[in-house]
Amino acid sequence: MTATGPTGAAGAEPTLVQLAEQAAEAIRALNHLTRPGVVGPSSPAETAGIVATLAATTARLPQLIGQLSSRLVTEQQHGRLRLDALSAAPDPATAVAAATSSLARAATYAARAGHDLDAAHQRLAHLAVARDETARRVGRHPRPTRAR
């Protein structure tokens, strides 16, 4: 992996925007494939795996958001940013401050979402497909009896 991203098959490196677009597209595809009436996950284990991956993905967002925010601050401090004519902000520093404040909140929410997804995964890891009709009605697989 290089500073801009993993090397593609043809040797071309995807841009940061392309990598972000790929992540968004993957989530869109998951949304599409898990709609009611579509096949969806084949088992609780597959659901747990998806949730675990989403937890890991979401847990990485605060780092990315923080790095993007730091980069904006650095660029602004070095005078490398300007506003377009339609901006409501009076100057780049105000715009960056507002953006980084929003990004900080987003990082906090992402960290919480990652934690909650991980907690859900821990619960899902104990679910399995019921093997008989009685277990399906009761909502859990009967426990085996122990010999005394």
Beta strands, then each sheet from edge to edge (+ up, - down):
end
